Amino acid sequence: MGYIIPLLFFSMHEMHVKCGSH
């Protein structure tokens, strides 16, 4: 289940980028 950690991190990062990129 080690792939779930980077996957969540990537998802959070993408969401942050989308929210930060008004």
C-alpha angles and dihedrals in degrees: 000000000000092000092064093068098057089040092057091044091052091047092050091047093050092048090049091051092049092049093044092047096072 
